[in-house]
Amino acid sequence: MNKSMKERAETCAAAIRKHEEVRIVSHIDADGLTAAAIMCRVLEQLGIEHGVRFVKQLDRGVLDEVADANIPTIFTDLGSGMLSDMPGGMDVIIADHHQIDQNGSVEYHLNPHLFGIDGSTELSGSGCSYLLAQALGSPGLEPGDLSDLAIVGAVGDLQARKFGKLVGCNREILKQGRDRGVLNYKKDLSFFGKQTREIFKLLLYSSDPYLPGLTGNEDASIEFLRKAGIDAGGERWRRWIDLSVEEQQRMVSSLVQYCISKRMSSYHVHRLVTEVYLLTEEQEGTELRDTSEYSTLLNATARYGFADVGLAVCLGDREGKLAEAHELLADHRRNLVEGLKLVRERGITELSHVQYFDAGSSIRDTIVGIVAGMSLTNSRNRNMPIFAFAESDAGLKVSARGTQALIRKGLNLADAIGACAARVGGTGGGHNIAAGATIPRKSKDEFLELMDTAIGEQLRIAGK
């Protein structure tokens, strides 16, 4: 682990230990939930009173409330983009991995970007919380404890997508978790739902990679399995984990041949098998066993206003709150399907350098970014980043998603969306590959024009 970053974590931990009570403010996604849960666990062990607040986006209104409360505040998975607006006169501790507001500074600031570490691929918000928790040094905390939550957050933040595995600081945390006996990892089929879904649904709902002729086609997916010599195995279809090793290998081999026959790119063929991460202390065959399914379960709680449910699951509730989370997950899946259907029906508008759709109030502002990412994955045009608009209480929510290929060409969505949102009276930030903003409702056309120009300029300069 980077020595300077560990020293910064120690400095931030020392600031926390001075207080008998603190507040945690975190983001409403899987990374934010796990980041907050990690802090809750260690603060409880240290006997420090704490409360938690989850927010869609950190803005001046939230910061004003924090300042009025005058309670030392730990920001997890957010805060770095609002350094200029942080309240003075009280301790503020930030454990975040998003791009940094260069116009401000905070003394207790833990962020991988400060140390030349990529916050979109090498360390997540929950990973920052993990480092901070280790530095706090609770007597009951051993090396590797809470690493399972940190890896769930990293996977939920798609930090493994670029390389097909976790790298950098994430990998060090992963190895600590393996040594502690709470995590395991291996090469396996990359499709979502291997613990819980019937195997034909792995094909039916595959979006990364998108399988032409199989994705969205139940009959074709079942026929593919039949031709591969894999049967249902009873009245109810088996899951991936129910197949023998030989059957799993046969299915992967058949998928590779299928993708080649469809002339899919080598990138998508390689995406069939990636590294996967399992929580060894969770029950096999449940969402909590697989980090990808676990993170989706958490997103299904916080993004619908039930962050307390997801937090309780992270903190060990395996009864009442977990049952609530399962109900929310079923609704979340239906909403994503409806969202993708809406995008297909309304279509995606292309400008010179960006493409976009406007969901209005038909897709929740808290999940429109997920729909945008899935739409880009399934799109025929992956040469432009996609922007999604949705109504929110604070104005017009904008979610932007890019690809690794575009990042290599010079795309940085966080820089562009932050600058363009500010020019129309809004706020924005995030990562180079995924970013968001809130802007005035009447400024959409001006904002799109600014973004189209900004993205074009980024790609032009990098292409020289």
CORKATA-V692823 format. One record per residue. N is the residue number from 1. SS is DSSP state (2 for helix, 1 for strand, 0 for the rest). PHI is phi as a letter, one per 20 degrees, with the letter a starting at -180 (999 if undefined). PSI is psi as a letter, one per 20 degrees, with the letter a starting at -180 (999 if undefined). Layout:
N_SS_PHI_PSI + N_SS_PHI_PSI
This chain:
1_0_999_q + 2_0_g_p + 3_2_f_g + 4_2_f_h + 5_2_f_h + 6_2_f_h + 7_2_f_h + 8_2_f_h + 9_2_f_h + 10_2_f_g + 11_2_f_g + 12_2_f_h + 13_2_f_h + 14_2_f_h + 15_2_f_h + 16_2_f_g + 17_2_f_i + 18_0_f_i + 19_0_d_q + 20_0_e_i + 21_1_b_p + 22_1_b_r + 23_1_d_q + 24_1_d_p + 25_1_c_p + 26_1_b_r + 27_1_e_q + 28_0_e_l + 29_0_b_a + 30_2_g_g + 31_2_f_g + 32_2_f_h + 33_2_f_g + 34_2_f_h + 35_2_f_g + 36_2_f_g + 37_2_f_g + 38_2_g_g + 39_2_f_h + 40_2_g_g + 41_2_f_g + 42_2_f_h + 43_2_f_h + 44_2_f_g + 45_2_f_h + 46_2_e_i + 47_0_m_k + 48_0_e_p + 49_1_f_q + 50_1_b_q + 51_1_c_r + 52_1_c_p + 53_1_c_p + 54_1_d_p + 55_1_c_q + 56_0_f_g + 57_0_b_p + 58_0_e_o + 59_0_c_a + 60_2_f_h + 61_2_f_g + 62_2_f_g + 63_2_f_h + 64_2_f_g + 65_2_f_h + 66_2_f_g + 67_2_f_g + 68_2_f_h + 69_2_f_h + 70_0_l_l + 71_0_d_p + 72_0_g_p + 73_1_c_p + 74_1_d_o + 75_1_e_p + 76_1_d_p + 77_0_m_k + 78_0_a_r + 79_0_o_h + 80_2_f_h + 81_2_e_i + 82_2_c_k + 83_2_g_h + 84_2_f_h + 85_2_d_j + 86_0_f_p + 87_0_f_q + 88_0_e_r + 89_0_n_j + 90_0_b_q + 91_0_f_p + 92_1_c_p + 93_1_d_p + 94_1_d_p + 95_1_c_n + 96_0_c_r + 97_0_c_j + 98_0_e_r + 99_0_f_q + 100_0_d_p + 101_0_f_o + 102_0_f_i + 103_0_e_j + 104_0_b_r + 105_0_b_q + 106_0_c_p + 107_0_f_g + 108_1_d_n + 109_1_c_o + 110_1_d_o + 111_0_b_p + 112_2_g_h + 113_2_f_h + 114_2_f_i + 115_2_c_k + 116_0_m_k + 117_0_d_p + 118_0_f_o + 119_0_f_i + 120_0_e_i + 121_0_c_h + 122_0_d_h + 123_0_a_p + 124_0_e_r + 125_2_f_g + 126_2_f_h + 127_2_f_h + 128_2_f_g + 129_2_f_h + 130_2_f_g + 131_2_f_g + 132_2_f_g + 133_2_f_g + 134_2_f_h + 135_2_f_h + 136_2_f_h + 137_0_m_l + 138_0_f_q + 139_0_g_h + 140_0_e_j + 141_0_d_o + 142_0_e_q + 143_0_g_p + 144_0_n_h + 145_0_f_p + 146_0_m_j + 147_2_f_h + 148_2_f_g + 149_2_f_h + 150_2_f_h + 151_2_f_h + 152_2_g_g + 153_2_f_g + 154_2_f_g + 155_2_f_g + 156_2_f_h + 157_0_e_j + 158_0_m_k + 159_0_f_i + 160_0_e_i + 161_0_f_g + 162_0_g_g + 163_0_d_i + 164_0_m_j + 165_0_a_r + 166_0_f_p + 167_0_c_r + 168_0_m_c + 169_2_f_h + 170_2_g_g + 171_2_f_h + 172_2_f_g + 173_2_f_g + 174_2_g_g + 175_2_f_h + 176_2_f_h + 177_2_f_h + 178_2_f_g + 179_2_f_h + 180_2_f_i + 181_0_n_j + 182_0_d_i + 183_1_c_q + 184_1_b_q + 185_1_b_q + 186_1_a_r + 187_1_f_p + 188_1_a_r + 189_1_g_p + 190_0_e_i + 191_0_f_q + 192_0_f_p + 193_0_o_k + 194_0_f_h + 195_0_e_h + 196_0_c_h + 197_0_e_q + 198_1_f_q + 199_2_f_h + 200_2_f_h + 201_2_f_h + 202_2_f_h + 203_2_f_g + 204_2_g_g + 205_0_d_j + 206_0_f_p + 207_1_c_i + 208_0_b_n + 209_0_e_q + 210_1_f_p + 211_0_d_n + 212_0_g_p + 213_0_n_i + 214_0_d_g + 215_0_g_p + 216_0_n_j + 217_0_c_n + 218_2_f_g + 219_2_f_g + 220_2_f_h + 221_2_f_g + 222_2_f_h + 223_2_f_h + 224_2_g_g + 225_2_f_h + 226_2_f_g + 227_2_f_h + 228_0_e_i + 229_0_m_k + 230_0_d_o + 231_0_d_r + 232_0_f_h + 233_0_n_j + 234_0_q_a + 235_0_f_h + 236_0_d_p + 237_0_f_q + 238_0_f_r + 239_1_e_r + 240_2_g_g + 241_2_f_i + 242_2_e_i + 243_0_f_q + 244_0_f_r + 245_2_g_h + 246_2_f_g + 247_2_f_g + 248_2_f_g + 249_2_f_h + 250_2_f_g + 251_2_f_g + 252_2_f_g + 253_2_f_g + 254_2_f_h + 255_2_f_g + 256_2_f_g + 257_2_f_h + 258_2_f_g + 259_2_f_h + 260_2_f_g + 261_2_f_h + 262_0_e_j + 263_0_l_k + 264_0_f_q + 265_0_f_q + 266_2_f_h + 267_2_g_g + 268_2_f_h + 269_2_f_g + 270_2_f_h + 271_0_f_i + 272_0_f_h + 273_1_c_p + 274_1_c_a + 275_1_e_p + 276_1_c_q + 277_1_c_p + 278_1_d_q + 279_1_e_o + 280_0_f_h + 281_0_e_i + 282_0_e_q + 283_0_f_p + 284_0_f_q + 285_0_n_j + 286_0_d_r + 287_0_g_h + 288_0_f_i + 289_0_f_h + 290_1_d_p + 291_2_f_h + 292_2_f_g + 293_2_f_h + 294_2_g_g + 295_2_f_h + 296_2_f_g + 297_2_g_g + 298_2_f_g + 299_2_g_h + 300_2_f_i + 301_2_e_g + 302_2_f_h + 303_0_f_i + 304_0_d_j + 305_0_n_j + 306_0_c_l + 307_2_f_h + 308_2_f_h + 309_2_f_g + 310_2_f_h + 311_2_f_g + 312_2_f_h + 313_2_f_g + 314_2_f_h + 315_0_e_j + 316_0_o_i + 317_0_f_o + 318_0_d_j + 319_0_c_d + 320_2_g_g + 321_2_f_h + 322_2_f_h + 323_2_f_g + 324_2_f_g + 325_2_f_h + 326_2_f_h + 327_2_f_g + 328_2_f_h + 329_2_f_g + 330_2_f_g + 331_2_f_g + 332_2_g_g + 333_2_f_g + 334_2_f_g + 335_2_f_h + 336_2_f_g + 337_2_f_g + 338_2_f_h + 339_2_f_g + 340_2_f_h + 341_2_f_g + 342_2_f_g + 343_2_f_g + 344_2_f_g + 345_2_f_g + 346_2_e_h + 347_0_n_r + 348_0_d_p + 349_1_e_p + 350_1_d_p + 351_0_d_b + 352_0_f_h + 353_0_c_i + 354_1_c_r + 355_1_c_q + 356_1_b_r + 357_1_b_q + 358_1_d_o + 359_0_e_i + 360_0_l_c + 361_0_d_j + 362_0_e_i + 363_0_c_p + 364_0_g_q + 365_0_f_h + 366_0_e_i + 367_0_c_j + 368_2_f_h + 369_2_f_h + 370_2_f_g + 371_2_f_h + 372_2_f_g + 373_2_f_g + 374_2_f_h + 375_2_f_h + 376_2_f_h + 377_2_f_g + 378_2_e_i + 379_0_f_q + 380_0_f_h + 381_0_d_n + 382_0_d_j + 383_0_e_j + 384_0_c_q + 385_1_f_q + 386_1_d_q + 387_1_d_p + 388_1_c_p + 389_1_d_q + 390_1_b_q + 391_1_f_q + 392_1_b_r + 393_0_f_h + 394_0_e_i + 395_1_q_b + 396_1_e_o + 397_1_e_p + 398_1_d_p + 399_1_c_p + 400_1_c_q + 401_1_c_q + 402_0_c_a + 403_0_c_r + 404_2_f_h + 405_2_f_g + 406_2_f_h + 407_2_f_g + 408_2_f_h + 409_0_e_i + 410_0_o_j + 411_0_f_p + 412_0_b_n + 413_2_f_h + 414_2_f_g + 415_2_f_g + 416_2_f_g + 417_2_f_h + 418_2_f_g + 419_2_f_g + 420_2_f_h + 421_2_f_g + 422_2_f_h + 423_2_f_h + 424_0_d_j + 425_0_n_k + 426_0_d_a + 427_1_c_q + 428_1_a_r + 429_1_r_a + 430_1_p_c + 431_0_d_r + 432_0_f_h + 433_0_e_i + 434_1_b_p + 435_1_b_r + 436_1_b_r + 437_1_b_r + 438_1_c_p + 439_1_c_r + 440_0_g_q + 441_2_g_h + 442_2_e_i + 443_2_d_j + 444_2_g_g + 445_2_f_g + 446_2_f_g + 447_2_f_g + 448_2_f_g + 449_2_f_g + 450_2_f_g + 451_2_f_g + 452_2_g_g + 453_2_f_g + 454_2_f_g + 455_2_f_g + 456_2_g_g + 457_2_f_g + 458_2_g_g + 459_2_f_h + 460_2_f_g + 461_2_f_g + 462_2_f_h + 463_0_e_i + 464_0_f_999
